[in-house]
Amino acid sequence: MDEYEKLNQKRIGFAITGSFCTLEETMKVLENITQSGADIMPILSFNVASLDTKFGTAEHWRTEISRITNAPIIDTIPKAEPIGPKALLDAIIVLPCSGNTLGKLANGITDTPVCMAVKAHLRNNRPVLLGVSTNDGLGVSAANIGRLMNNKNIFFIPFGQDSPHKKHNSLVCDFDQALPALAMALDGKQLQPLFREYK
């Protein structure tokens, strides 16, 4: 069974945080997961939902997400909280997962819609897949990545250094591995190898 069959009719929370430089690649992954037949619930951090950057306006990204998923956007903490009690999702993918979000998840902080969605979802013993994208992945965020790796039901899209000679601490996930990693996470398994040369 390939990953498209595995994801068909699964209820997937697609959570997006503020590594804005990777949002274009993120939209391609969102398209692919939608085309697999999964039922998508888009979830936005406060920053993605509200900030305009050189990579696009908040309204642009909201429009793109709505076009791809044809689903209402979860963009507040109260909207995210029922994900747990109502067992609304089979899995959550956080892509991109910024260093800020890594730190909050590692320390149990739930002050954004994405963090609340993850916390609520984990109470149901179901998988969360993180797609790291942060300039301090081998710096301060390294401890948070390590802590999350030891948490039950937390999985990672394989990642590597995207610019080792210019940005020594920067880590970015391999977006091409998002679907197979998600299919594996649904089976409670980590796609290997985890550390890869960034393409």
trRosetta pair geometry for C-beta under 8 A, 3 or more apart (Angstrom, degrees):
i j d omega theta_ij theta_ji phi_ij phi_ji
1 5 4.6 -117 -165 87 90 131
1 6 5.7 112 136 -60 114 85
2 5 5.5 97 57 13 65 100
2 6 7.1 -123 108 -7 35 95
2 183 7.9 -84 157 -112 43 168
3 6 5.2 -55 -145 37 38 117
3 7 6.1 28 161 -15 71 108
3 36 7.1 -63 126 -121 78 141
3 179 4.4 115 130 148 150 99
3 180 5.1 -111 -63 -87 142 52
3 182 7.0 89 -162 68 119 89
3 183 3.8 -123 -124 -37 86 144
4 7 6.2 -62 -147 40 27 102
4 8 6.7 48 151 -46 61 96
4 35 7.7 -45 -132 110 111 83
4 36 4.5 -147 -141 -128 67 91
4 37 7.4 83 177 14 80 99
4 179 7.5 3 -64 -178 61 137
5 8 5.6 -35 -153 0 35 120
6 10 7.5 5 139 -27 61 137
6 183 4.0 81 85 -136 153 105
6 186 6.2 158 164 59 112 145
7 10 5.1 -89 -159 28 50 124
7 12 6.9 -3 -156 -45 103 138
7 33 6.3 -114 175 -149 154 74
7 36 4.0 24 84 133 123 143
7 37 6.8 139 107 61 80 76
7 38 4.5 -50 162 -58 99 113
7 179 7.1 -77 -30 -153 145 91
7 182 6.6 38 -88 112 118 120
7 183 6.3 -84 -46 -84 90 87
7 186 7.7 -175 -89 -29 64 154
8 36 5.9 -122 -68 153 61 79
8 37 3.8 19 -130 77 75 131
8 38 6.9 -107 -105 -60 19 58
9 37 5.9 -21 -36 135 58 107
9 38 7.1 -71 15 -110 10 41
9 39 6.8 22 -154 -17 38 99
10 38 4.9 -30 64 -123 82 95
10 39 7.1 -153 94 28 35 78
10 90 4.6 -93 -166 53 93 149
10 91 6.8 7 162 20 128 103
10 186 6.7 -63 -125 -113 154 144
11 38 7.4 159 -94 -173 14 84
11 39 4.9 -26 -106 72 64 110
11 41 7.0 29 179 -13 86 111
11 88 6.4 -133 150 151 143 60
11 89 4.9 -140 118 -127 101 48
11 90 4.9 123 53 -3 75 89
11 91 8.0 148 86 28 58 59
12 33 6.1 -102 89 170 160 131
12 38 4.6 10 6 169 123 136
12 39 7.0 147 21 72 71 52
12 40 5.6 -27 73 -107 94 61
12 41 7.1 -174 93 24 43 76
12 89 6.7 80 -124 -154 14 103
12 90 6.6 -40 -72 58 57 93
12 91 5.6 -13 -118 70 76 87
12 92 7.3 141 -169 -103 59 31
12 93 6.5 5 -177 4 109 102
12 182 7.3 23 -128 -172 133 137
13 40 8.0 115 -114 -163 19 56
13 41 4.8 -33 -106 72 66 105
13 43 5.5 15 -176 -9 101 127
13 74 7.9 -28 -144 30 104 145
13 83 6.7 27 -77 -138 146 140
13 88 7.8 80 -62 100 109 103
13 89 4.6 -26 -26 -115 102 157
13 91 7.2 -144 31 107 78 44
13 92 3.8 -20 69 -110 114 84
13 93 7.2 174 88 26 62 56
13 117 5.8 -179 177 170 152 130
13 121 6.6 -116 18 -77 149 148
14 30 5.8 98 179 -115 157 95
14 33 6.7 156 -83 78 129 152
14 40 5.4 -7 -3 -159 121 105
14 41 6.9 162 19 74 71 48
14 42 5.3 -30 70 -105 99 59
14 43 6.8 165 80 22 44 78
14 69 7.4 -153 40 -87 136 139
14 92 7.8 -168 -68 -155 21 62
14 93 5.7 -6 -117 63 61 98
14 95 7.2 -50 -162 44 81 98
15 43 4.1 -27 -102 76 77 112
15 44 7.6 -178 -153 -75 59 22
15 45 7.6 76 177 -43 91 79
15 92 5.8 26 -9 -178 117 107
15 93 6.8 -176 29 90 77 46
15 94 4.4 -27 78 -106 113 70
15 95 7.4 110 73 21 61 54
15 113 7.9 -168 -135 113 104 87
15 114 4.4 115 -174 -131 125 97
15 117 5.8 179 -87 77 131 144
15 118 7.1 -57 -10 -53 171 94
16 23 7.3 65 -168 -121 126 92
16 26 6.2 101 -122 165 111 150
16 42 7.2 -8 0 -164 112 90
16 43 7.1 161 16 83 67 57
16 44 5.5 -19 62 -111 97 66
16 45 6.8 -117 99 4 57 85
16 48 5.1 155 113 -161 100 175
16 61 7.8 -159 126 167 154 129
16 65 7.5 -119 3 -94 151 138
16 94 7.8 178 -75 -157 22 56
16 95 6.8 -32 -101 83 66 52
16 96 7.1 47 -150 31 66 58
16 114 7.6 -134 55 -87 31 129
17 45 4.4 64 -118 -22 69 140
17 47 7.2 53 -167 54 63 113
17 48 6.4 -140 -139 -28 20 123
17 94 6.5 19 -7 -177 113 100
17 96 6.1 -100 63 89 79 69
17 97 5.9 59 36 -126 130 36
17 98 4.5 -121 122 3 120 102
17 100 7.2 -160 170 69 130 99
17 101 4.5 -67 -121 -35 171 145
17 112 7.8 68 -113 130 104 155
17 114 5.6 -57 -71 -6 101 174
18 45 5.7 -93 -28 76 90 140
18 47 3.8 -14 -69 98 138 137
18 48 5.5 -150 -77 -52 72 79
18 51 7.1 43 -123 41 124 140
18 98 5.2 -4 64 -47 68 153
18 100 7.0 4 54 42 109 133
18 101 8.0 148 29 -29 78 110
19 22 5.0 10 117 27 107 112
19 23 7.7 171 93 -48 63 74
19 96 3.8 -72 50 104 123 147
19 97 7.6 14 -6 66 127 20
19 98 4.7 176 -44 -87 88 85
19 133 3.8 144 131 106 173 120
19 134 6.7 -105 -91 -73 127 56
20 23 5.6 -25 -159 -18 48 118
20 48 7.7 173 -90 -103 82 78
20 51 7.7 -95 -77 98 135 119
20 53 4.7 12 177 65 168 159
20 54 8.0 112 122 54 136 66
20 55 4.4 159 151 43 104 142
20 56 7.5 -167 -170 40 106 84
21 55 5.9 -146 -92 -79 42 147
21 133 7.9 -162 66 168 89 127
22 25 5.1 -51 -171 45 75 113
22 26 5.8 86 129 -32 83 100
22 96 4.6 87 77 -53 133 139
22 133 4.9 -89 6 -146 156 160
22 172 6.9 174 -86 -144 140 118
22 175 7.6 -176 -170 -69 111 127
23 26 5.0 -51 -144 34 38 121
23 27 6.5 47 156 -27 67 96
23 48 7.7 153 -102 -132 128 111
23 55 6.0 121 32 141 119 130
23 56 6.7 -113 84 37 143 130
23 61 6.1 -54 -180 -113 144 125
23 96 7.4 -90 -72 2 56 111
24 27 6.0 -47 -157 24 31 112
24 28 7.4 32 146 -17 59 99
24 55 7.5 -123 -30 -172 96 108
25 28 5.7 -50 -160 29 41 114
25 29 6.9 39 147 -16 68 102
25 175 4.7 -106 165 -85 120 168
26 29 5.7 -55 -155 36 38 111
26 30 6.3 40 148 -21 69 106
26 95 5.5 167 -128 130 100 93
26 96 6.0 -95 -74 -25 127 79
26 175 7.5 -117 -76 -125 44 125
27 30 5.4 -51 -146 36 35 116
27 31 6.4 43 152 -23 65 101
27 64 5.7 -45 -120 155 132 133
27 65 7.7 -114 -112 -77 90 64
27 68 6.8 -169 -160 -50 83 153
28 31 5.6 -48 -151 31 32 115
28 32 6.5 31 151 -18 63 105
28 175 7.1 67 74 155 114 133
29 32 5.6 -55 -150 36 34 111
29 33 6.4 29 155 -16 67 105
29 95 6.1 -56 88 122 154 151
29 175 5.7 -119 -57 -169 120 96
29 178 4.6 9 -138 67 129 163
29 179 7.4 -163 -149 -45 85 82
30 33 6.0 -54 -145 38 29 107
30 34 6.3 31 155 -19 63 108
30 40 7.3 83 -161 -144 86 155
30 42 7.8 33 -141 -98 131 107
30 65 7.0 -71 174 -122 164 72
30 68 5.2 66 125 131 113 156
30 69 7.0 -65 174 -56 113 99
31 34 5.8 -61 -151 38 27 112
31 35 6.2 24 154 -18 65 109
31 68 5.5 -99 -85 -140 67 122
32 35 5.7 -56 -146 37 30 110
32 36 6.7 41 151 -31 62 100
32 178 7.6 119 72 80 133 116
32 179 5.9 -87 129 -62 128 128
33 36 5.5 -44 -156 18 36 119
33 38 5.3 -39 166 41 84 137
33 40 6.5 106 113 -86 110 118
33 93 7.6 -147 -88 28 161 150
33 178 7.7 -75 -54 125 111 116
33 179 6.6 -169 -80 -98 78 91
33 182 7.2 11 -108 59 118 170
34 38 6.7 -94 -104 59 29 87
34 40 5.6 -44 -92 -21 84 140
34 68 5.6 -168 -18 164 160 89
34 69 6.0 -135 -97 -98 129 59
36 179 7.2 159 -61 -137 144 120
39 71 8.0 116 179 -87 69 142
40 68 7.9 -30 75 119 162 93
40 69 4.4 -106 88 -134 129 112
40 71 5.6 -162 89 7 81 150
41 71 6.2 -123 -110 149 41 147
41 74 6.3 33 164 -13 98 123
41 83 7.8 164 115 -106 158 112
41 88 6.9 50 -43 135 163 121
41 89 6.4 -101 30 -85 134 113
42 65 4.9 115 -147 174 162 123
42 66 7.8 -109 34 -72 155 50
42 69 5.2 -172 -33 18 116 167
42 71 5.9 146 6 82 93 110
42 73 5.0 -42 92 -116 111 73
42 74 6.7 178 97 22 53 78
43 73 7.6 151 -98 -169 24 66
43 74 4.3 -21 -109 70 74 115
43 75 7.7 174 -157 -72 48 46
43 80 6.3 78 -139 -105 122 109
43 92 7.6 -16 25 -144 143 113
43 113 5.7 -158 -174 133 94 109
43 114 5.6 131 131 -96 113 66
43 117 4.9 -5 -152 -41 162 167
44 48 4.5 -129 -163 87 99 113
44 49 4.2 122 120 -61 131 94
44 62 7.5 -32 -58 -95 162 84
44 65 7.6 -148 -64 4 116 176
44 73 5.9 10 -4 180 116 115
44 74 7.0 166 18 82 67 59
44 75 4.8 -3 57 -105 107 87
44 113 6.4 39 74 69 49 138
44 114 7.3 -72 143 -54 14 98
45 48 4.9 90 53 11 82 99
45 49 6.8 -153 89 -5 40 93
45 98 7.9 -41 -15 16 168 126
45 101 6.9 -104 -86 -77 140 121
45 112 4.9 -2 -140 177 81 137
45 113 6.5 -167 -109 50 33 89
45 114 4.8 -33 -76 -7 81 125
46 49 5.7 -66 -147 42 28 112
46 50 6.0 -15 169 11 66 121
46 75 7.7 109 -99 -177 48 80
46 112 5.5 -116 -7 -131 95 95
46 113 7.0 136 -49 4 68 94
47 50 6.6 -84 -139 50 21 87
47 51 5.0 -10 -171 0 69 128
48 51 7.1 -44 -90 37 16 94
48 58 7.0 134 158 -127 40 87
48 61 6.3 -98 -179 110 91 152
49 58 6.1 46 152 -160 25 121
49 62 7.1 68 -137 -77 60 113
49 73 7.5 152 -112 145 106 133
49 75 4.4 121 -115 -150 148 120
49 113 7.8 65 -27 20 142 138
50 58 5.3 -15 -154 -105 7 161
51 58 5.8 123 55 -63 31 111
52 56 7.7 -111 -148 122 65 37
52 57 4.3 -14 -119 -124 99 70
52 58 5.7 -84 -66 -9 64 83
53 56 6.7 13 63 49 79 46
53 57 8.0 172 29 -91 49 30
56 60 4.3 -112 180 79 107 141
56 61 5.7 115 114 -47 128 91
57 60 4.5 108 56 -3 78 100
57 61 7.4 -154 92 0 47 81
58 61 6.1 -60 -153 39 34 104
58 62 6.2 33 152 -19 68 109
59 62 5.7 -54 -142 39 31 112
59 63 6.2 35 156 -22 65 107
60 63 5.9 -60 -153 35 26 111
60 64 6.4 25 153 -18 64 107
61 64 5.6 -51 -146 36 35 113
61 65 6.2 34 156 -19 67 106
62 65 5.9 -56 -147 38 29 110
62 66 6.2 28 156 -17 64 109
62 73 6.4 -64 -144 -38 91 166
63 66 5.9 -58 -147 39 28 110
63 67 6.2 31 154 -22 64 107
64 67 5.7 -55 -148 34 29 113
64 68 6.4 22 158 -15 65 108
65 68 6.0 -58 -146 38 29 107
65 69 6.0 -7 169 10 66 116
65 73 6.3 73 109 -93 132 118
66 69 6.6 -71 -130 53 22 88
66 70 7.1 69 175 -92 58 29
66 71 7.6 -144 -130 52 56 46
66 73 6.7 -68 -73 -41 89 109
67 70 7.6 3 -171 -61 18 67
74 79 4.6 -173 -144 122 80 118
74 80 5.3 105 169 -78 127 76
74 113 5.7 169 136 178 90 132
74 117 6.7 100 119 -79 147 130
75 79 6.8 30 41 48 43 147
75 113 5.8 -122 -155 -28 21 165
76 79 4.6 93 59 6 85 104
76 80 7.1 -157 92 -7 45 89
76 113 5.8 93 77 -83 6 116
77 80 5.7 -62 -147 38 34 110
77 81 6.4 47 157 -41 68 100
77 110 7.5 104 -135 147 116 90
77 111 7.6 -50 -82 -157 135 32
77 112 7.3 -167 -77 161 92 13
77 113 5.7 -131 -73 -86 45 61
77 116 4.8 123 -141 -28 79 162
78 81 5.8 -40 -144 11 32 118
79 82 7.7 -59 -177 21 32 100
79 113 6.7 -3 66 -131 98 119
80 83 5.9 -30 -179 -6 58 120
80 113 4.5 159 -38 -159 137 74
80 114 7.6 -119 -118 -57 155 15
80 116 4.1 108 100 95 131 112
80 117 4.2 -91 -160 -63 115 80
80 120 6.4 170 145 10 81 141
81 84 7.0 -54 179 26 50 102
81 85 7.6 20 144 6 77 109
81 116 5.8 -52 -73 168 66 124
81 120 5.7 167 -150 -83 37 143
82 85 5.7 -67 -146 52 55 100
82 86 4.8 22 167 3 92 121
82 88 6.7 68 120 -30 85 132
82 120 7.4 51 71 -176 14 152
83 86 6.9 -70 -130 54 12 93
83 88 4.8 -88 -134 39 57 117
83 89 5.9 -2 -162 1 103 113
83 116 8.0 127 28 128 120 80
83 117 5.2 56 15 -142 161 71
83 120 4.3 105 70 105 94 129
83 121 5.3 -37 135 -64 120 81
84 87 7.4 9 -179 -70 28 47
84 119 7.3 -45 -57 112 137 64
84 120 3.0 -125 -29 -176 107 78
84 121 6.1 -114 -81 -55 75 27
84 122 7.9 -29 -105 45 110 50
84 123 4.6 49 -153 42 121 125
84 124 6.3 -169 -144 -28 65 100
85 120 7.4 -57 -7 -162 66 107
87 124 5.2 130 -115 -114 88 147
89 92 5.9 57 132 -59 154 81
89 121 5.7 -31 63 -120 123 117
89 126 6.9 166 101 111 81 151
90 126 6.3 -147 -174 -164 34 135
90 186 6.5 22 146 -126 113 105
91 126 6.2 -136 -86 158 51 104
91 127 4.8 -11 -121 75 99 94
91 128 7.2 171 -166 -88 71 32
91 129 6.5 29 171 -6 117 104
91 182 6.4 137 119 -163 152 90
91 185 6.0 108 -140 109 139 115
91 186 5.6 -82 -47 -85 140 82
92 117 6.2 149 -123 136 150 107
92 118 5.9 -149 92 -99 156 68
92 121 5.1 128 -18 64 129 176
92 126 8.0 97 -1 111 83 104
92 127 7.6 -163 36 108 62 57
92 128 4.9 -9 66 -118 99 78
92 129 7.1 -171 96 29 51 69
93 128 7.8 161 -88 -165 28 53
93 129 4.5 -19 -111 69 75 107
93 130 8.0 179 -158 -76 55 21
93 131 6.8 37 177 -18 94 109
93 178 6.9 73 -163 -169 146 103
93 182 5.7 -37 -75 -99 128 118
94 97 4.3 67 119 -83 109 104
94 101 6.6 -161 173 140 139 146
94 114 6.3 93 -124 -172 111 120
94 118 6.7 -9 -56 -76 130 125
94 128 6.8 20 -9 180 106 98
94 129 7.1 -178 23 89 66 53
94 130 5.1 -10 60 -115 108 64
94 131 6.5 -161 94 25 58 76
95 129 7.8 -8 -44 109 105 95
95 130 7.9 157 -68 -166 68 33
95 131 3.6 39 -107 33 89 140
95 133 8.0 83 -154 -10 58 120
95 157 7.1 53 -96 -10 116 146
95 173 7.3 -85 -124 58 98 146
95 175 7.8 114 -169 -119 129 83
95 178 6.3 34 -103 -126 162 131
96 131 5.6 -98 -123 102 46 103
96 132 7.6 8 -166 148 82 15
96 133 3.6 -39 -161 28 127 137
96 172 8.0 -43 -130 -140 121 83
96 173 7.5 -180 -126 25 78 111
97 101 5.3 -119 -165 86 72 127
97 102 6.0 94 146 -61 105 85
97 130 4.4 -17 -12 -163 166 89
97 131 5.4 141 1 63 94 53
97 132 5.5 -47 69 -93 103 39
97 133 6.5 129 54 21 50 77
97 134 7.8 -52 105 -34 66 106
97 173 7.9 64 29 -20 96 131
98 101 4.8 96 56 9 79 99
98 102 7.0 -131 101 -6 43 87
98 133 6.5 -39 -90 78 49 82
98 134 5.8 107 -167 -85 48 98
99 102 5.4 -49 -145 33 35 117
99 103 6.4 37 156 -20 65 103
99 134 3.4 116 -51 -143 93 140
99 135 7.1 -70 -24 42 138 61
99 136 5.2 56 -116 53 157 99
99 137 7.0 -128 -88 -68 103 60
99 140 7.4 77 -175 81 128 97
99 141 4.3 -98 -136 -77 100 139
99 144 7.6 119 -160 54 68 144
100 103 6.0 -57 -156 33 28 111
100 104 6.6 22 151 -15 63 107
101 104 5.6 -55 -146 38 36 110
101 105 6.1 33 158 -17 69 107
101 112 7.3 -79 -106 56 91 148
101 114 6.1 -32 -129 104 129 138
101 115 6.7 -157 -144 -67 82 92
102 105 6.1 -60 -146 39 26 107
102 106 6.1 24 158 -19 64 112
102 130 7.3 92 -98 -168 87 144
102 132 7.0 38 -75 -118 133 91
102 134 6.6 -71 3 -31 136 155
102 141 5.3 61 86 -153 145 108
102 144 4.5 111 142 121 100 133
102 145 6.3 -20 -165 -66 136 68
102 148 6.8 -98 -156 -20 83 146
103 106 5.9 -58 -144 37 26 110
103 107 6.3 -6 165 7 62 116
103 109 7.6 2 119 31 74 131
103 140 7.8 3 -85 131 121 106
103 141 6.7 -91 -56 -111 90 79
103 144 5.0 -90 -90 -92 52 157
104 107 6.4 -79 -145 52 25 91
104 109 3.9 -92 -151 70 82 109
104 110 7.5 138 167 -69 111 30
104 111 7.1 -117 -142 35 135 86
104 112 7.0 60 127 17 171 111
104 115 5.0 -67 130 -98 129 140
105 108 7.9 43 -171 -64 26 26
105 109 7.7 -75 -47 48 24 75
105 115 6.2 -148 -74 -123 72 88
105 118 6.0 -29 -116 104 112 157
105 130 7.8 -165 73 -93 167 136
105 144 7.6 99 66 180 83 112
105 148 6.2 39 111 -98 113 125
106 143 7.7 119 164 116 161 75
106 144 3.9 -138 -15 -148 159 85
106 145 8.0 -62 -75 -38 135 22
106 147 4.5 86 -152 82 112 130
106 148 5.3 -86 -89 -52 89 92
107 144 7.7 -60 -25 -118 89 104
108 119 7.6 85 -149 -105 64 121
109 115 6.2 -39 103 -172 66 157
110 115 4.5 -166 -126 125 51 107
110 116 4.7 93 -176 -82 104 66
110 119 4.9 -37 -97 -6 129 153
111 115 6.5 18 37 59 43 143
112 115 4.7 89 53 11 84 102
112 116 6.9 -153 87 -4 41 88
113 116 5.8 -60 -145 41 29 110
113 117 6.1 34 156 -24 66 107
114 117 5.7 -54 -148 33 29 113
114 118 6.5 26 155 -17 64 105
115 118 5.8 -53 -148 36 32 110
115 119 6.3 31 155 -17 66 107
116 119 5.7 -55 -144 39 31 110
116 120 6.0 30 158 -18 67 110
117 120 5.9 -58 -144 39 26 109
117 121 6.1 24 158 -19 63 113
118 121 5.8 -60 -144 39 27 111
118 122 6.2 28 159 -24 64 108
118 128 5.4 60 -142 -124 96 148
119 122 6.0 -56 -147 31 27 110
119 123 7.3 37 154 -30 58 97
120 123 6.2 -48 -168 13 34 114
121 124 6.2 -64 -173 32 45 108
121 126 5.9 -86 170 70 88 108
121 128 6.4 121 97 -74 128 104
122 125 7.5 55 -178 -71 49 25
122 126 7.3 -135 -109 53 32 65
122 128 6.3 -35 -75 -25 95 127
122 153 5.9 151 -134 92 86 137
125 152 7.8 -29 -137 133 75 119
125 153 6.3 -160 -162 -69 44 145
126 153 6.5 87 91 -155 19 133
127 153 5.2 -144 -102 -164 46 79
127 154 7.9 156 -155 -87 65 18
127 155 5.9 -1 -164 5 113 119
127 185 4.1 157 161 161 151 98
127 186 6.2 -125 33 -82 142 35
127 188 6.7 -152 -67 -91 119 50
128 153 6.1 68 13 137 83 88
128 154 5.4 -21 70 -110 101 62
128 155 7.0 165 84 27 48 72
128 185 7.8 -111 70 -177 16 139
129 155 4.9 -28 -105 78 70 99
129 156 7.2 147 -160 -103 65 13
129 157 6.4 72 169 -44 104 82
129 178 7.8 118 136 -156 137 71
129 181 5.8 130 -153 128 133 104
129 182 5.4 -102 -3 -98 169 70
129 185 4.6 -116 -71 -36 109 169
130 148 6.8 16 2 145 159 148
130 154 6.7 10 -10 -171 116 92
130 155 7.2 172 18 87 74 44
130 156 5.2 -32 67 -107 90 68
130 157 7.0 -128 95 10 44 80
130 173 8.0 -173 126 -65 62 142
131 156 7.7 135 -87 -162 33 63
131 157 4.3 16 -104 23 77 135
131 159 7.8 144 -161 -75 52 112
131 173 4.1 -111 -162 34 74 159
131 175 7.3 57 -160 -99 136 64
131 178 6.3 -6 -89 -106 133 103
132 137 5.9 87 164 -113 130 128
132 145 6.7 16 -98 -106 143 120
132 156 6.6 2 -18 -151 105 111
132 157 7.3 -155 14 59 71 89
132 159 4.8 -10 55 -87 116 163
132 171 5.2 -10 127 115 127 113
132 172 6.9 -157 104 -129 77 22
132 173 5.1 126 47 -47 65 95
133 171 7.5 -136 -113 101 25 66
133 172 5.0 36 -116 -123 75 76
133 173 6.4 -72 -56 11 80 86
134 137 4.8 132 75 -57 95 83
134 141 5.2 40 110 6 150 173
134 170 7.2 -159 105 -140 43 60
134 171 6.1 8 57 56 75 86
135 139 7.9 2 121 17 64 128
135 167 5.8 -84 -144 -172 91 129
135 169 6.3 63 156 88 57 95
135 170 4.6 -29 -130 -97 53 91
136 139 3.7 -70 -161 55 85 117
136 140 5.1 2 155 38 133 84
136 141 4.7 119 103 0 87 105
136 142 7.9 -105 147 -22 72 75
136 169 5.1 3 -131 131 41 132
136 170 7.7 -3 -39 -88 24 50
137 141 5.1 -51 -107 83 35 123
137 142 6.5 82 156 -72 45 70
137 145 6.6 50 -159 -39 80 145
137 159 7.4 -126 -163 140 156 140
137 169 6.1 162 50 158 59 73
137 170 6.2 63 21 -168 106 22
137 171 2.8 -78 81 15 170 116
137 172 8.0 -141 -24 -39 153 41
138 141 7.9 2 -2 65 19 87
138 142 5.4 44 -143 -69 31 120
138 161 7.4 -5 -25 -92 135 104
138 168 6.9 -96 74 133 132 72
138 169 4.1 -142 61 -141 86 66
138 170 7.6 -36 15 16 99 20
138 171 6.4 126 -30 -41 82 107
139 142 6.4 161 59 -12 17 101
139 169 4.0 17 -31 -156 98 153
140 143 7.0 -50 179 22 46 104
140 144 7.7 32 136 -5 69 108
141 144 5.1 -57 -158 41 58 114
141 145 6.0 62 145 -25 81 99
141 171 7.8 -135 92 32 128 121
142 145 5.7 -52 -149 34 33 112
142 146 6.4 34 153 -18 65 107
142 169 8.0 -99 -42 -156 107 100
143 146 5.7 -55 -150 38 31 114
143 147 6.3 32 153 -21 65 106
144 147 5.6 -51 -145 35 33 112
144 148 6.3 30 157 -16 65 106
145 148 5.9 -60 -149 39 29 107
145 149 6.4 36 152 -28 64 105
145 156 7.8 47 -158 -93 97 145
145 171 7.9 13 -74 65 157 163
146 149 5.7 -50 -149 27 31 116
146 150 7.1 23 155 -14 60 105
147 150 6.1 -65 -163 35 33 107
147 151 7.2 40 143 -33 65 103
148 151 5.4 -46 -155 15 45 120
148 154 5.0 -120 174 149 85 155
148 156 7.9 105 111 -64 115 107
149 154 7.0 -124 -101 101 21 115
149 156 7.1 -28 -97 -21 86 127
151 154 4.2 48 81 8 105 130
153 188 7.7 -54 -104 -124 64 81
155 181 6.7 173 136 174 118 96
155 184 7.2 -177 -172 99 155 97
155 185 4.2 -153 45 -105 155 109
155 189 7.8 58 -112 100 139 29
155 190 5.2 -169 -136 -102 97 75
155 191 7.5 84 175 9 120 79
156 159 6.6 -71 163 -6 118 109
156 173 7.3 -151 175 -107 85 117
156 181 7.4 -73 113 -164 36 138
156 190 6.9 23 38 -144 75 106
156 194 6.1 58 79 -149 120 108
157 173 4.0 59 93 -167 115 135
157 174 6.4 -150 154 53 101 66
157 175 7.6 32 162 -97 150 31
157 177 5.5 141 -166 93 90 99
157 178 5.4 -17 -113 -97 137 61
157 181 4.5 176 -107 48 66 171
157 191 7.5 7 -131 52 42 130
158 173 6.7 118 82 -154 38 78
158 174 5.1 -7 86 24 92 118
158 177 5.0 -7 36 92 102 165
158 181 6.8 -157 -6 -80 75 129
158 191 6.1 -92 -34 103 100 108
158 192 7.8 114 -82 -137 117 21
158 193 6.6 80 -123 98 130 56
158 194 5.3 -163 -113 -154 77 33
158 195 7.0 -142 -159 -54 88 10
158 196 4.7 52 155 -4 122 122
159 171 5.2 56 151 173 127 104
159 172 6.2 -171 -151 99 97 25
159 173 4.3 -60 -89 -96 95 55
159 174 6.6 -159 -95 -11 38 73
159 194 7.4 -10 29 165 71 72
159 195 7.1 -33 73 -116 60 51
159 196 7.0 150 78 38 11 86
159 198 7.7 2 -178 -82 54 97
160 171 6.9 -164 113 -143 12 77
160 172 7.2 -28 65 61 56 65
160 174 7.0 42 10 -52 99 97
160 195 6.2 101 -91 -172 81 63
160 196 4.7 -98 -43 82 123 56
160 197 5.4 146 -167 -138 167 12
160 198 3.9 -156 86 -45 109 79
161 164 4.1 60 134 -71 142 93
161 168 7.9 -28 -145 -165 131 34
161 170 6.3 95 -150 81 71 71
161 171 6.2 -55 -90 -97 49 60
161 198 5.8 -124 79 -3 39 124
162 167 7.3 -3 74 67 85 121
162 170 5.5 -70 46 122 93 114
162 171 7.2 123 -7 -151 90 17
162 172 4.1 32 -46 18 131 122
162 198 4.5 -130 -95 163 55 168
163 166 4.5 -46 158 55 115 100
163 167 4.3 56 83 32 113 98
163 170 5.5 17 46 62 90 139
164 167 7.6 -60 -89 69 14 57
164 168 6.4 46 -164 -123 53 50
164 170 7.9 -138 -79 55 41 89
165 168 7.8 29 -121 -80 10 71
167 170 3.7 30 123 -11 119 129
172 198 6.1 71 63 -124 98 135
173 177 7.3 -121 167 61 93 105
173 178 7.4 84 132 -77 128 86
174 177 4.3 51 94 10 108 114
174 178 7.9 -155 100 -38 61 67
174 196 5.7 -12 -38 72 138 139
174 198 7.0 -160 -81 -122 83 61
174 199 6.7 70 -128 11 100 103
175 178 5.7 -14 -165 -26 49 115
176 199 7.4 5 9 36 132 143
177 180 5.7 -63 -160 53 64 104
177 181 5.2 67 142 -29 87 110
177 191 6.4 172 174 121 115 153
177 196 7.8 129 -24 16 154 158
178 181 5.9 -63 -145 40 24 111
178 182 6.2 23 158 -21 64 109
179 182 5.7 -54 -144 35 30 110
179 183 6.4 31 157 -18 64 104
180 183 5.6 -52 -145 36 35 113
180 184 6.3 35 155 -18 66 105
180 191 5.8 103 121 -113 94 144
181 184 5.7 -55 -149 38 31 111
181 185 6.2 35 151 -23 65 106
181 191 4.2 -96 -105 7 71 141
182 185 5.5 -50 -144 34 32 114
182 186 6.7 40 153 -24 62 100
183 186 5.9 -50 -157 27 31 115
183 187 7.3 18 148 -5 60 104
184 187 5.8 -67 -162 43 39 105
184 189 4.5 -88 178 84 92 94
184 190 6.7 49 132 180 128 5
184 191 4.5 152 32 -61 157 83
185 188 7.3 48 -171 -78 38 17
185 189 7.1 -122 -83 60 28 50
185 190 7.6 43 -86 -94 73 44
185 191 7.8 -52 -41 -20 78 93
190 194 6.6 -13 159 -78 121 110
191 194 7.5 125 90 -90 65 63
193 196 6.2 136 89 -69 98 84
